[in-house]
Each structure stands twice: as structure tokens, then as C-alpha cells.
Amino acid sequence: MRAIGAVIGIAAALALQTTLDRFIGGSTAAVDLLLVAVVYIALINGPVGGMFAGSLAGLIQDALTSGVLGIGGLAKLIVGFVAGAVGQQFIVTAALPRLLMFVAATAVHAVVFMGMYAALNLRTFEAPWRTVLAQALANAVVGMVAFALIEAVPGAVERRRMGRRGRA
């Protein structure tokens, strides 16, 4: 059941990312919604779930872009595993640890992704750290909002159910 939820979450993030890119004109490249989904799934399901989500999301993203197939998958797989392992070892339920997790995950993803391209002499990146920092902050904000919304849904549904019972 958790795997189905992960696939649905990745599909939703992919659909939202591509839809926003189409309507806003590519300015959402500063936010990687698939990476946010991978980190969320890893924090909820642990390192194995994070690896599954990361490899699936990365390979899909690689297939849809003009990059080398597998580099994004490997980068997101590593991020998913590390985020899941950290999430199991430490309490990552408060806002600050989650924010730091999203920032760190974005930085690790950028290092692995750009490092693989540089190691294979496929592409060089000119001083990407401002872009990475902006993406890390944007991913952190989106991730925090996503966590808040997803955690609020069960309570809102229960309150609505209780309200209907009280009126009947």
C-alpha cells in the first residue's frame, strides 16, 4: 500500500511540475517538486521507500528531459536513501529539522547530479551555487507547505465527519 501511495505522490508531483512549467513558462525550474516528493516519501517510509521513490522519480525525470538517462535517478536514489536513513535515526517531525532536511537534500542532489556530469565530461556548470541555494530554499518552502497540508487532511476529514454526525 505504501508503494502505491509513493507512485501516486510521484505521479502527482510530476503532473504538477509539468503543468506549472507549461503555464508559468519554465520559471518553476527553481523548484524540483519530484525531489520534494522523494524527500517526503523517504521521511515517511524510511530508506528503502526513499530509494524506491528516488530511483523511480529520477528515471522518469531523466526520460522526460534531454539529460543522460540514469544520472538523475542515481542522484535522487542517493537523496532518498540518505533522507530516509536520517529520518529513521533522528526525530524529523518539527519544522526546523524538516526545513534543514529539504535544504540538505537539495544540496546533496545538486552535488551528485553535477558531479556525475562533470566526472563523465558531459557538461560543466559555471558557479551554480546561487541557483542551488535558491532551489534549496524554494524546495524547503514547498516541502514545508506540503507536509502541513498532508498532515492537516486527516484531521479535517474527521472534523467534517463529526460535524455531520452532530447535525443528524
FENLINPE-V873071 format. One record per pair of residues at least 6 apart in sequence whose C-alpha atoms are under 8 Angstrom apart, sorted by the first residue. I is the first residue (numbers start at 1). GAP is how many residues later the second one is. If there is no record, write none. Layout:
BEGIN
i = (I I)
gap = (GAP GAP)
END
This chain:
BEGIN
i = (2 3 6 6 6 7 9 10 10 10 10 10 13 13 13 14 14 16 17 17 17 17 20 20 21 21 21 30 30 30 30 31 31 31 31 31 32 32 33 33 34 34 35 35 35 35 35 36 36 36 36 36 37 38 38 38 38 38 38 38 39 39 39 39 39 39 39 39 40 40 41 41 41 41 42 42 42 42 42 42 42 42 42 42 43 43 43 43 43 43 44 44 45 46 46 46 46 46 46 47 47 47 47 47 47 48 48 49 49 49 50 50 50 50 50 50 51 51 51 51 51 51 52 52 53 53 54 54 54 54 54 54 54 54 54 55 55 55 55 56 57 57 58 58 58 58 58 58 58 58 59 59 59 59 60 61 61 62 62 62 62 62 62 63 71 71 71 72 75 75 75 75 76 78 79 79 79 83 83 91 92 95 98 98 99 99 99 99 100 102 102 102 102 103 103 103 103 104 105 106 106 106 106 107 107 107 110 114 114 117 117 118 118)
gap = (43 46 35 43 47 46 28 24 27 28 43 47 20 21 24 19 20 17 11 15 16 17 6 8 6 7 8 101 104 105 108 104 105 107 108 111 103 107 106 109 23 24 19 22 41 71 104 66 103 104 106 107 106 12 15 16 19 38 41 42 11 40 41 44 45 62 63 66 103 107 8 9 12 39 6 7 8 9 11 38 39 41 42 45 7 40 41 44 45 49 40 43 39 35 37 38 39 41 42 33 34 35 36 37 38 33 36 31 32 35 27 29 30 31 33 34 25 26 27 28 29 30 25 28 24 27 19 20 21 22 23 24 25 26 27 18 19 21 22 17 16 19 12 13 14 15 16 17 18 19 10 11 13 14 13 11 12 6 7 8 9 10 11 6 42 45 46 41 34 35 37 38 33 31 26 29 30 18 22 6 6 49 42 46 41 42 44 45 40 34 37 38 41 33 34 36 37 32 31 26 29 30 33 25 26 29 22 10 11 6 7 6 7)
END
